Amino acid sequence: MQNNLSGNDPRMVWQSQPREISTMTLEKMIRRRAQELHAKTVRERLGSVAGPVSVIAFSALGIAVGYNPVQRAVFAIAIGWSLAGAYVLNRGMWQGRLAEDAALATGLEFCRREIERGIYIQRRFLLWVFAPIVLAIGALVVPQVGSGFGSGGTIAKMSPFLTLFALWMIGVFVIRRMRSKQLQREIEELNDIESENRS
Amino acid sequence: MELNDSIGATEVTQNRRYSEAAEKYGFALERLGRAYEADPDKRRDLLQEIHFQLWRSLQRFDARCSIRTWVYRIAHNVAASHVIRERRTFSSLVSIEELERLPDNSRFAADDRLNLDRLAELIQKLKPLDRQVIVSYLEDMDAAAIGEITGLSPANVAMRVHRIKNILARRFHGGVGHAE
C-alpha cells in the first residue's frame, strides 16, 4: 500500500492506483472468454424461454384434462401467444449483443441504443410473457370460481392462491412500469444533452 | 488457398494490433474497470470482456479515428452496457449536476488507497455518460479527445469538466480552488 505519494490531486491518485496483475495470455483469454460466452448464451436462452415453456406445459396439461371447450380454446390461445412471445423476445434480446460497430458509436449514441433496447424488452415483457401467464392461470381459475360462485366454499378454498396471484400480478406490473418510466426519463435526459450539443 | 492466406494475415494483424493496444492501454483499462465495477471478481470479468471485445473489434479497425479513441470507445461502451444490465430497479445513478448537490462530509485522507476508494465510489454513483467524462478527465485527456469518445460537443464537455473540477475540489481539497 502506498502512503500519501500523490499529494491531494485526484488525477494523481487515480493514475497511481496499484495494478491488479493478470498473467493471462491472449490465446488463453480468448479461449476462456469464448467458453464463458457460450455458457452464458445457453443460460440466457434457457432463462428467456422458461416463462413461455411453463405456460405451454401448463396450458397443454389444461387442454389434455379439461372438459370445457371454451377453457381449452383459451389454453390454446395462451400457447400460441407464448410461442409468439418467445420469438419476439429472443429476437429483441439477441439483437442487443454488443454491436459489431461499438467502436464507431460514441458514448452518447451507445447509451441511447442500450436504453432503447431496455425499453423495447420492458414493453414486450408485459405483452408477450406476463399476459400469456395471466391468461393461462385465468383459464384455470375463472371456470372454478364460476362453478363455485353459489356455494362460496370453492372461493374460500382458493382465496389464498387468488390473493397471492393478485399480489404477484400487481407487483410485476408496478415494478415493470417503474423501470419503464426510469428508462424513459433517461432517454429524455439524453435528448436534453443532444439539444445542448446542438446549441 | 489465397483466401486462407488472407484470413491468416488479417488475424495476425488483428493480434498484433491487440497486443500493441493492450500493452499501451492495459493499465488505463484496469483503471477504467474500477470506475465501473466495485466488486473485484465482477471487475475481472468486465475487464476480460473489454479485452475480448477490443480484440474482436480490431479486426475492423480502419483508422477512421485514432487507436486511443477506438480503445476507449470500446472499453466505455462495454462497461456502460455492463452498468445498464447490472442495475437494479430500485438503484439510482446520478448525473454530475445531481452529484454536485449531494452532501459529502469526508475530507481528503493521508492514505492514497483511501482516497482512491472514495474517488472510485464517487465515480460509481454516476450515470455511464458522466462516468466517461470524469474517467477521461482523470486520465488527463483534453476536451477534444473527451468529445470524440463521448459524442458530446466541446462546450458540453467543458461545462461537465468544470463541474467535475468543482466536485473534486470540494471533496478532495475541502472546497478550496479547483482540482488542477
Interface residues (C-beta under 8 A of the other chain):
Chain A: M1 Q2 N3 N4 L5 S6 N8 D9 P10 R11 V13 W14 Q15 S16 Q17 R19 E20 S22 M24 L26 M29 I30 R32 R33 L37 L98 E100 A102 A103 L104 A105 T106 G107 L108 E109 F110 C111 E114 I115 G118 I175 M178 R179 Q182 E186 E189 L190 I193 E196 N197 R198
Chain B: N15 Y18 S19 A22 F27 E30 R31 R34 P40 R43 R44 L47 Q48 E49 H51 F52 Q53 W55 S57 R60 F61 R64 C65 W70 R73 I74 H76 N77 V78 A80 S81 I84 T89 S92 S95 F108 A110 D111 D112 R113 N115 L116 L119 K127 P128 L129 Q132 Y137 L138 E139 D140 E148 I149 T150 G151 L152 S153 A155 N156 L168 F172 H173 A179
